[in-house]
Amino acid sequence: MIRFYIVPMVGSGANRADARRPKYFTDAEAKPVTRYQMRGFGLGWCLVRAPEITQIQHDQLTAQSDVYAFPEDLSQGIGQAAKDAVKAKLNAVGAPYNWVDSVSTWRGIVRGIAKLFVIVSMIRNRKPNRWRTFLDSVDWSAEFQSLPQAAQNRLNQIAQAVADVEEIPPTMTLEGLLIRFAQRLPNMYMGGEDL
């Protein structure tokens, strides 16, 4: 069975033996216990696609309080109670979440999360490391015009490169901006699967 999860990341990333990886998907020696692909969101969380997970492994994962499991059938519609649960999880991991109300299927939710995680990784992985600090403490409802000038300049560069946006409106929120960036990304693939 193929399943998707949001899980914490572990490992310092200092070397191969302590690589950044999804919690619960590796043993004590950082060796995978099942195949997986992941999209990281910052240093703390990731979206994981597990193409060969067993029911026993799935049950063990869902017993963990810090794991969010998506349904196996991503083509299903998503009701308001499930949207609220997804929004709560995204909020808990520090990710934008208001966009969830506009999506009608689980596949749309997983696709949106994957795209947001890619955009945030693009911003986060820029040098110097001040971007990491900025993203760790960001208020997603903040307006673009309220950001420090260096952040505005960098986001304008990304907007032009990724989203073909000439100028970011001053009152656009950071969440709205990330959603705009994500919508401009092509289809997302994880493990060869079109999300």
VOVEXDO-153226 format. One record per residue: z, x, y of N, C-alpha, C in turn. Coordinates in steps of 0.2 Angstrom, whole numbers, padded with zeros to 4 digits, always signed. Each point is the difference from the previous one (the first is absolute). Layout:
ZXYZXYZXY ...
end
This chain:
+0000+0004-0006+0000-0004+0006+0000+0004+0006 -0003-0002+0005-0001+0004+0007+0005-0004+0005 +0005+0004+0003+0004-0003+0004+0001+0004+0007 +0002-0003+0005+0001+0003+0006+0007-0001+0002 +0003+0006+0004+0007+0000+0002+0001+0003+0006 +0005-0002+0004+0003+0005+0005+0006+0003-0002 +0000+0006+0000+0006+0004-0002+0002+0006+0004 +0006+0002+0000+0002+0006+0004-0003+0006-0003 -0001+0005+0005-0003+0006-0002+0006+0005-0001 +0000+0005-0005+0005+0005-0001-0004+0007+0000 +0004+0005+0000-0003+0007+0001+0000+0003+0007 +0001+0006+0001+0000+0003+0006-0007+0002+0002 -0005+0001-0005-0007+0002+0002+0000+0007+0001 +0006+0004-0001+0000+0007+0002-0004+0004-0005 -0001-0002-0006-0004+0003-0005-0003-0005-0006 -0004+0002-0004-0003-0004-0005+0006-0003-0005 +0005+0003-0001+0005-0002-0004+0004-0006+0003 +0000+0000+0007+0004-0005+0003-0005-0004+0005 -0006-0001-0002-0005-0004+0004+0002-0007+0002 -0002-0002+0005+0001-0007+0002-0003-0004-0005 +0004-0005-0002-0003-0005-0006+0004-0006+0000 -0003-0005-0003+0004-0007+0000+0006+0001-0005 +0006-0003+0003+0006+0000-0004-0002-0005-0006 +0003+0002-0006+0000-0004-0006-0007+0002-0004 -0005+0003+0003-0006+0001-0004+0000+0007-0003 +0005+0004+0001+0000+0007-0003+0007+0001-0003 +0000+0005-0005+0007+0001-0003+0003+0005+0004 +0006+0003-0002+0004+0005+0003-0004+0006+0002 -0005+0002-0004-0004+0006+0002-0006-0002+0004 +0000-0006+0003-0006-0002+0004-0007-0001-0004 +0001-0001-0006-0006-0001-0004-0001-0008+0000 -0006-0002+0000-0001-0008+0000+0002-0003-0006 +0003-0006+0000+0002-0004-0006-0006-0005-0001 -0004-0001+0005-0006-0004-0001-0005+0002+0005 -0006-0001-0001-0005+0002+0005+0001-0005+0006 -0002+0003+0006+0001-0004+0007-0004+0003+0005 -0002-0004+0005-0003+0003+0006+0005-0003+0006 +0000+0004+0005+0004-0003+0006-0003+0001+0006 +0003-0004+0005-0002+0001+0007+0007+0000+0004 +0002+0006+0003+0006+0001+0003+0000-0004+0007 +0006-0002+0002+0002-0002+0006+0005+0004+0003 -0001+0005+0004+0005+0005+0002+0003+0004-0005 +0006+0002+0001+0003+0004-0006+0004-0004-0004 +0001-0007+0001+0005-0003-0004-0003-0005-0005 -0006-0003+0001-0002-0005-0004-0007+0001-0002 -0002-0004-0006-0007+0000-0002-0002-0006-0003 -0007-0001+0000-0003-0006-0004-0003+0004-0006 +0002-0003-0006-0002+0003-0006-0004-0004-0004 -0005+0002-0003-0005-0003-0005+0002+0003-0007 +0002-0004-0005+0002+0002-0006-0005-0003-0005 -0005+0003-0002-0005-0003-0005+0001-0001-0007 +0006+0004-0002+0001-0001-0007+0008-0001-0002 +0003-0004+0005+0007-0001-0001+0001-0005-0005 +0005+0001-0004+0002-0004-0005+0005-0006+0002 +0000-0005-0003+0005-0005+0002+0007+0002+0000 +0002+0004-0004+0007+0003+0000+0001+0004+0006 -0005+0005+0002+0000+0004+0006+0001-0005+0006 -0005-0005+0000+0000-0005+0006+0007-0003+0001 +0003-0002-0006+0007-0003+0000+0005+0004+0003 +0000+0007-0002+0004+0005+0002+0000+0001+0008 -0007+0000+0002-0001+0001+0007+0003-0006+0004 -0002-0006-0002+0002-0006+0004+0008-0001+0000 +0003+0003-0004+0008+0000+0000+0003+0004+0005 -0004+0005+0003+0002+0004+0006+0000-0004+0006 +0005+0000+0004+0000-0003+0006-0004+0002+0006 -0002+0007-0001-0005+0002+0005-0007+0000-0002 -0002-0004-0005-0007+0000-0002-0002-0007+0002 -0007-0001+0003-0003-0006+0001-0006+0000-0005 +0000-0005-0004-0006-0001-0005-0004-0006+0002 -0007+0002+0000-0005-0005+0002-0002-0004-0007 -0002-0006+0000-0003-0003-0006-0005+0003-0003 -0001+0000-0006-0006+0003-0004-0006-0003+0002 -0001-0006+0002-0006-0003+0002+0000-0001+0007 -0004+0005+0003+0000+0000+0008-0005-0005+0003 -0003-0003-0004-0005-0006+0003+0004-0006+0001 +0006-0001-0002+0004-0006+0002+0002+0000+0007 +0000-0007+0002+0002-0001+0007+0007+0002+0001 +0002+0001+0006+0007+0002+0002+0003-0005+0004 +0006-0003-0002+0004-0005+0004+0004+0003+0005 +0003-0004+0004+0004+0002+0006+0006+0004-0003 +0004-0003-0005+0006+0004-0002-0002+0007-0003 -0006+0001-0003-0002+0007-0002-0002+0004+0006 -0003-0003+0005-0002+0004+0006+0007+0002+0003 +0005-0004+0001+0006+0002+0003+0003+0005-0004 +0000+0000-0007+0003+0006-0004-0004+0006+0002 -0007+0000+0000-0004+0006+0001+0002+0003+0007 +0000-0005+0005+0002+0002+0007+0007+0004+0000 +0005-0003-0003+0006+0003-0001+0000+0007-0002 -0004+0001-0006-0001+0007-0003-0003+0004+0005 -0005-0002+0003-0004+0005+0005+0005+0001+0006 +0004-0004+0002+0004+0001+0005+0006+0005-0002 +0002-0001-0006+0005+0005-0003-0003+0007+0000 -0006+0001-0001-0003+0007-0001-0002+0002+0007 +0000-0004+0005-0002+0002+0007-0007-0001+0001 -0003-0004-0004-0008-0001+0001-0001-0006+0004 -0005-0001+0004-0002-0006+0003-0001-0006-0005 +0002-0006+0002+0000-0005-0005-0003-0007+0003 +0000-0001+0006-0002-0007+0003-0007-0002-0003 -0005+0005-0001-0006-0002-0002-0001-0003-0007 +0006+0000-0004+0000-0003-0006-0002-0008+0000 +0003-0003+0005-0002-0007+0001-0007-0002+0000 -0004+0005+0002-0008-0002+0000-0003+0001-0007 +0003+0002-0005-0003+0002-0006+0001-0006-0005 -0005-0001-0004+0001-0006-0005+0001+0002-0007 -0002+0006-0002+0001+0002-0007+0004+0006-0001 +0002+0002-0006+0004+0006-0001-0004+0006+0001 -0007-0001-0002-0004+0006+0001-0001+0002+0007 +0000-0005+0004+0000+0001+0007+0006+0004+0003 +0006-0002-0003+0006+0003+0002+0000+0007-0002 -0002+0002-0007+0000+0006-0002-0005+0005+0004 -0006-0003+0001-0005+0003+0004+0002+0002+0007 +0003-0005+0003+0003+0001+0007+0005+0006+0000 +0005+0000-0005+0005+0005+0000-0003+0007-0001 -0005+0000-0005-0003+0006-0001-0004+0003+0006 -0003-0004+0004-0004+0002+0006+0006+0002+0005 +0005-0003+0001+0005+0002+0005+0003+0006-0002 +0001+0001-0007+0003+0006-0002-0004+0006+0002 -0007-0001-0001-0005+0005+0001+0000+0002+0008 +0000-0005+0004+0000+0001+0007+0006+0004+0002 +0006-0002-0002+0006+0003+0002+0000+0007-0003 -0002+0001-0006-0001+0007-0002-0004+0005+0004 -0006-0003+0002-0004+0003+0005+0004+0003+0006 +0004-0005+0003+0003+0002+0006+0006+0005-0002 +0003-0002-0005+0006+0004-0002-0002+0008-0002 -0005+0001-0003-0002+0006-0002-0003+0005+0005 -0001-0003+0007-0002+0004+0005+0005+0006+0002 -0003+0005+0002+0005+0005+0003+0000-0001+0007 +0006+0002+0003+0006+0002-0002+0004-0006-0004 +0006+0002-0002+0004-0004-0004+0003-0006+0004 -0001+0000+0006+0004-0005+0005-0003-0007-0002 -0006+0000-0003-0002-0007-0002+0004-0003-0005 +0003+0004-0005+0004-0002-0005+0007-0003+0003 +0002+0003+0005+0006-0002+0003-0001-0007+0004 -0006+0000+0003-0002-0006+0004-0001-0006-0005 -0003+0001-0005-0001-0005-0005+0006-0003-0004 +0005+0005+0000+0006-0002-0004+0005-0004+0005 -0001+0000+0006+0004-0004+0005-0004-0005+0004 -0006-0002-0002-0004-0004+0004+0002-0007-0001 -0001-0004+0006+0001-0007+0000-0007-0003+0000 -0002-0003-0005-0007-0003-0001-0002-0005+0005 +0005-0003+0003-0002-0005+0005+0000+0003+0007 +0001+0006+0001-0001+0004+0006-0007-0001+0003 -0001-0001+0006-0007+0000+0003-0003+0007+0001 -0006+0001-0001-0003+0007+0001+0002+0003+0006 +0000-0004+0006+0001+0003+0006+0007+0003+0001 +0005-0002-0005+0007+0003+0001+0001+0006-0004 -0006+0003-0003+0001+0006-0004-0001+0006+0004 +0003+0005-0002-0001+0007+0004-0007+0001+0000 -0002+0004+0006-0007+0001+0001-0004+0004-0006 +0004+0005-0003-0003+0003-0006-0001-0004-0005 +0004-0005-0002-0001-0005-0005-0006-0004+0002 -0001-0003+0006-0006-0004+0002-0006+0004-0001 +0000+0007+0002-0006+0004-0001-0002+0000-0007 +0005+0002-0004-0002+0001-0007-0002-0007-0004 +0003-0005+0002-0002-0007-0003-0007-0002+0003 -0002+0002+0006-0007-0001+0003-0005+0004-0004 +0002+0006-0002-0005+0004-0004-0001-0003-0006 +0005-0002-0004-0001-0003-0006-0003-0007+0000 +0001-0004+0006-0004-0006+0001-0007+0001+0000 -0002+0005+0004-0007+0002+0001-0003+0003-0007 +0003+0004-0003-0002+0002-0006+0000-0004-0006 +0005-0004-0001+0001-0005-0006-0003-0007+0001 +0002-0003+0006-0001-0007+0001-0006-0001+0005 -0003+0005+0003-0005-0001+0005+0002-0004+0005 +0006+0001+0003+0003-0003+0005-0001+0004+0007 -0003-0002+0005+0000+0004+0006+0006+0001+0003 +0004-0005+0001+0007+0001+0004+0004-0005-0003 +0006+0002-0001+0006-0005-0003+0003-0004+0006 +0000-0007-0001+0003-0004+0005+0007+0002+0001 +0002+0001+0007+0007+0002+0001+0006-0004-0003 -0002-0007-0001+0006-0004-0002-0001-0001-0008 -0004+0003-0003-0001+0000-0008+0006+0003-0003 +0003-0004-0005+0006+0003-0003-0003+0006-0005 +0005+0004-0002-0002+0005-0005-0002-0003-0007 +0004-0006-0002-0002-0003-0006-0007-0003+0001 -0002-0003+0005-0007-0003+0001-0005+0006+0000 +0002+0006+0003-0005+0005+0000-0001+0003-0007 +0005+0001-0004+0000+0002-0007-0005-0005-0004 +0002-0007+0001-0004-0005-0003-0008+0001+0002 -0001+0001+0006-0007+0001+0002-0003+0006-0003 +0004+0006-0001-0003+0006-0003-0001-0002-0007 +0005-0003-0004-0001-0002-0007-0006-0004-0001 -0001-0005+0004-0006-0005-0001-0007+0004+0000 +0000+0006+0004-0006+0003+0001-0001+0005-0006 +0005+0001-0004-0001+0005-0006-0005-0004-0005 -0004+0004-0004-0004-0003-0005+0005-0003-0006 -0003-0003-0005+0004-0002-0006+0004+0006-0002 +0006-0002-0003+0005+0004-0003-0001+0001-0007 +0000+0006-0003+0000+0000-0007+0006+0004-0002 +0003-0002-0006+0006+0004-0003-0002+0000-0007 +0000+0006-0002-0002+0001-0008-0006-0003-0001 -0005+0000+0004-0007-0003-0001+0000-0007+0001 +0005-0004+0001+0001-0007+0001-0001-0002+0007 -0005-0004+0001-0001-0003+0007+0005-0005+0002 +0004+0002+0005+0005-0005+0002-0003-0005+0005 
end
